[in-house]
Amino acid sequence: MATDKFEHATFYLTKKQVEDIKRLAREKQISRSALVRMIIREYINREEEKEK
């Protein structure tokens, strides 16, 4: 269940995807969770564009 105050989603990543996220987080000097949020937002934006 999602509300305007709390959202929870489960994503399953491959080991390579996890390693890529760790590497990118180190290179960009941002937290892994922030990077994952950015990736998810980009994915959602792409999906929304496809629907138009």
Secondary structure, DSSP 8 states (H G I E B T S, - for coil): ---SS---------HHHHHHHHHHHHHHT--HHHHHHHHHHHHHHHHHHHH-
